[in-house]
């Protein structure tokens, strides 16, 4: 009775656990931690969405079990969003399912389509559910390096995919892509998606696209959907979320849309597992999708302003942060003077010496080493304070290295 459970045993140690433990410890000791670690939106949900929730929750009939695939009005609202935003037509009955956030949808689809030993192609670095949803389901992972010198290179990525398919036994079942990317904030265009769909059809591979940050972009055109490519629905399903678009993270409302067979598989799995989100939450989510878009613009502008302040002030402090083109994250290389420490030790040093929490890049996969992720979840005043704290740390580099660098501590 002491042996670890099979699926738990397959999961690697949670890299963020140590940083989270130290964060809790220092806070209990009175330290004012400026927390860029978790991507937890701090803005108020727009008032018209909250008011619809309150109105609906006062109706006792909405307190009963809901529908695991989503109420019809919500699925129709998501179809309307895709038609307006991407020019993609979806059947609300067969090509859309509501999920408890995109994370739950990804995890349950992995359970639906993965047989023990199936090979899945997953990005690295990556949001943890992308690889570990398949690992929990019994799949085998093949990691695809998504960055070249810190940037997404579509040609290098497709070459890596081709090698992975050539050298995988058995042949891969599915691949995951996520643009705009968490953690790296990188973007992909329609030319890339066209090549990806061609590749997937050639090799009979499902494409699972995570588009959770579709509305958080700053400097260019809105991020596209893979479903805009002709024939993409033959092999693709896409996940979206209201968490960031409408500052609704705790509401747990997302969607999977696209290929009818994949949506059907997810629908069947979820029918055994849950009754869907609380009906008033679903009604309010439909109001969000059908309602005015000025609140989306406002949320996007807040993230952009924070991004600009962080890039400017951290740069002046000696910590150069490349401006992210999208998402609520910045993906930054460790400053050269501290590069030998690795991302975990650097993150712990920032926490202890500057009272600043970040996420170590290695927590997103081996190819994330050398970087840290910063969430744009503190206001501009707090960002400037963090920069001042970091500037003091950077002015004492030699002392910090001797105190915190594992290489020095190991002799």
HUHU-V658308 format. One record per residue. N is the residue number from 1. OMEGA is omega in radians with two decimals (none if undefined). D_CENTER is the distance of its C-alpha to the mean C-alpha in whole Angstrom. Layout:
N|OMEGA|D_CENTER  N|OMEGA|D_CENTER
This chain:
1|-3.10|36  2|-3.10|35  3|-3.13|33  4|3.11|29  5|-2.98|27  6|-3.06|26  7|3.09|23  8|-3.12|22  9|-3.12|24  10|-3.09|22  11|3.09|19  12|3.07|19  13|-3.10|20  14|-3.00|17  15|-3.06|16  16|-3.05|15  17|-3.10|18  18|3.10|21  19|3.12|19  20|3.11|19  21|3.13|22  22|3.13|24  23|3.13|22  24|-3.14|23  25|-3.10|27  26|3.09|27  27|3.12|26  28|3.11|29  29|3.06|31  30|3.12|31  31|3.12|29  32|-3.07|27  33|3.01|23  34|-2.84|21  35|3.03|18  36|-3.00|15  37|-3.07|13  38|3.12|11  39|-3.06|9  40|-3.07|11  41|-3.05|13  42|-3.09|16  43|3.09|18  44|2.97|20  45|-3.13|19  46|-2.96|22  47|-3.10|25  48|3.10|26  49|3.11|23  50|-3.13|24  51|3.09|28  52|3.07|27  53|-3.11|26  54|3.12|29  55|-3.06|31  56|-3.08|30  57|3.10|30  58|3.14|34  59|-3.04|34  60|-3.10|35  61|3.13|35  62|-3.11|31  63|-3.11|31  64|3.06|31  65|3.10|29  66|-3.14|27  67|-3.07|26  68|3.13|23  69|-3.13|22  70|3.12|22  71|-3.06|25  72|-3.11|27  73|3.12|27  74|3.13|23  75|3.07|22  76|3.11|25  77|3.10|23  78|3.06|20  79|3.10|22  80|3.11|24  81|-3.12|20  82|3.12|20  83|-3.13|24  84|-2.96|23  85|-3.01|20  86|-3.05|20  87|-3.10|24  88|3.11|23  89|3.14|25  90|3.05|24  91|-3.10|26  92|-3.09|25  93|-3.00|27  94|-3.04|26  95|-3.13|22  96|2.97|20  97|3.06|19  98|-3.13|18  99|3.11|15  100|-2.98|15  101|-3.12|11  102|-3.11|9  103|3.12|8  104|-3.13|12  105|3.11|13  106|-3.09|11  107|-3.11|13  108|3.03|16  109|3.06|16  110|3.10|16  111|-3.06|19  112|-2.96|21  113|-3.03|21  114|2.97|21  115|3.14|25  116|3.13|25  117|3.09|25  118|3.13|23  119|3.12|22  120|3.14|18  121|-3.04|17  122|-3.14|13  123|3.09|12  124|0.06|13  125|-3.01|11  126|2.94|8  127|-2.94|5  128|-3.09|8  129|-3.12|9  130|3.04|9  131|-2.92|12  132|2.97|13  133|3.11|13  134|3.13|16  135|3.11|18  136|-3.12|18  137|3.11|20  138|-3.13|22  139|3.06|21  140|-3.03|21  141|2.90|18  142|-3.03|19  143|3.12|17  144|3.14|17  145|-3.01|17  146|-3.07|15  147|3.00|16  148|-3.05|20  149|3.05|21  150|-3.11|17  151|3.11|17  152|3.12|16  153|-3.06|19  154|-3.11|19  155|3.12|23  156|3.13|22  157|-3.13|19  158|3.07|21  159|3.10|24  160|3.08|22  161|-3.12|21  162|3.10|25  163|-3.11|26  164|3.14|23  165|-3.12|25  166|-3.00|28  167|3.12|28  168|3.04|26  169|-0.04|29  170|-3.14|28  171|-3.12|27  172|3.13|23  173|-3.03|22  174|3.02|18  175|3.14|16  176|2.97|12  177|-3.11|11  178|3.10|8  179|-0.10|9  180|-2.92|9  181|2.84|7  182|0.44|4  183|-2.84|7  184|3.14|9  185|-3.10|9  186|-3.09|12  187|3.00|13  188|-3.13|15  189|-3.08|18  190|3.08|20  191|3.10|22  192|-3.13|20  193|3.11|19  194|3.11|22  195|3.14|23  196|3.13|20  197|3.09|22  198|-3.14|25  199|-3.10|24  200|3.12|22  201|-3.14|26  202|-3.04|28  203|3.10|27  204|-3.12|26  205|3.05|22  206|3.05|20  207|3.08|17  208|-3.06|13  209|3.09|11  210|-3.07|8  211|-3.05|9  212|-3.07|7  213|-3.07|8  214|-3.05|11  215|3.12|13  216|-3.14|12  217|-2.92|14  218|-2.85|17  219|-3.07|20  220|-3.13|20  221|3.10|20  222|3.13|17  223|-3.12|15  224|3.03|16  225|3.07|16  226|-3.10|17  227|3.04|19  228|3.14|21  229|3.12|23  230|3.10|26  231|-3.10|26  232|-3.12|22  233|3.09|22  234|-3.02|25  235|-2.95|22  236|2.96|18  237|-3.05|16  238|-3.12|13  239|3.04|11  240|-3.06|10  241|3.04|10  242|-3.01|12  243|-3.08|11  244|-3.09|10  245|-3.08|13  246|-3.10|15  247|-3.09|14  248|-3.03|15  249|-3.09|12  250|-3.14|15  251|3.12|16  252|-3.10|14  253|3.11|14  254|-3.07|13  255|2.83|14  256|-3.11|15  257|3.03|17  258|-2.99|19  259|-3.04|22  260|-3.13|24  261|3.12|24  262|3.11|21  263|3.09|21  264|3.12|24  265|3.12|23  266|3.10|20  267|-3.11|22  268|3.11|25  269|-3.09|23  270|3.13|21  271|3.09|25  272|-2.94|26  273|-3.06|23  274|3.08|23  275|3.14|25  276|3.10|22  277|3.05|21  278|-3.03|24  279|3.10|25  280|3.07|26  281|3.13|22  282|3.10|22  283|3.12|25  284|3.10|23  285|3.07|20  286|3.08|22  287|3.10|24  288|-3.08|21  289|-3.12|20  290|-2.97|24  291|-3.12|25  292|-3.09|25  293|-3.13|22  294|3.11|24  295|3.07|21  296|3.12|18  297|-3.12|20  298|3.12|21  299|3.12|17  300|-3.12|16  301|3.09|20  302|3.11|19  303|-3.14|16  304|3.13|18  305|3.10|21  306|3.10|19  307|-3.08|17  308|3.12|21  309|-3.13|22  310|-3.13|20  311|-3.11|21  312|-3.02|25  313|3.09|25  314|3.10|24  315|3.10|25  316|3.11|29  317|-3.14|28  318|3.12|28  319|-3.04|24  320|3.14|23  321|3.08|19  322|-3.11|19  323|3.14|18  324|3.13|14  325|-3.07|15  326|-3.13|12  327|3.10|9  328|-3.11|10  329|2.90|10  330|-3.13|12  331|-2.94|13  332|3.04|16  333|3.06|19  334|3.11|21  335|-3.03|24  336|-3.10|27  337|-3.09|29  338|-3.01|27  339|-3.09|25  340|-3.11|27  341|-2.96|26  342|-2.99|23  343|-3.14|19  344|-3.13|20  345|3.12|23  346|3.13|22  347|3.13|20  348|3.09|23  349|3.11|25  350|-3.12|23  351|-3.06|23  352|-3.00|27  353|-3.09|28  354|-3.12|26  355|-3.14|25  356|3.13|21  357|3.03|18  358|3.10|16  359|3.11|13  360|-3.08|15  361|-3.12|14  362|3.09|15  363|3.13|13  364|3.14|11  365|-3.05|14  366|-3.12|17  367|3.03|16  368|3.12|14  369|-3.10|18  370|-3.12|19  371|2.94|16  372|3.08|15  373|3.11|12  374|3.09|13  375|-3.13|11  376|-2.99|13  377|3.01|14  378|-3.12|18  379|-3.01|21  380|3.08|23  381|-3.13|26  382|3.09|23  383|3.13|22  384|3.09|25  385|3.10|27  386|3.13|24  387|3.11|25  388|3.12|29  389|-3.14|28  390|3.12|26  391|3.09|29  392|3.12|32  393|-3.09|30  394|3.13|30  395|-3.12|34  396|-2.98|34  397|-3.05|33  398|3.12|35  399|3.13|36  400|3.13|32  401|-3.13|32  402|-3.10|35  403|-2.94|34  404|-3.06|30  405|3.14|30  406|-3.14|30  407|3.10|32  408|-3.11|35  409|3.12|35  410|3.10|35  411|none|38
